[in-house]
């Protein structure tokens, strides 16, 4: 399985770091990306597909969401798509950001 980071996922990491800077917290995008990457490397989707299916406006979409914690903080929402050969990471949301849809 190859892990692909979509542009939207990288931009969401930048947004999280920007928000953290405004409240004088240190950036963590690199650590968060490494943690997410390690999480997906340790998964075997042939046995169990991690996370749950995403529903937007009452309709299921072609995305799944997993919760990944960094330290003792609330878990980050990681939205991804599983294809036959790849895991495509689309978006990372801070625990206190508004829900999508």
PyMOL commands that set and color helices and strands:
alter all, ss='L'
color gray80, all
select helices_A, chain A and resi 7-22+29-41
alter helices_A, ss='H'
color red, helices_A
select strands_A, chain A and resi 2-5+52-56+59-68+76-82+86-93
alter strands_A, ss='S'
color yellow, strands_A
deselect
rebuild
show_as cartoon
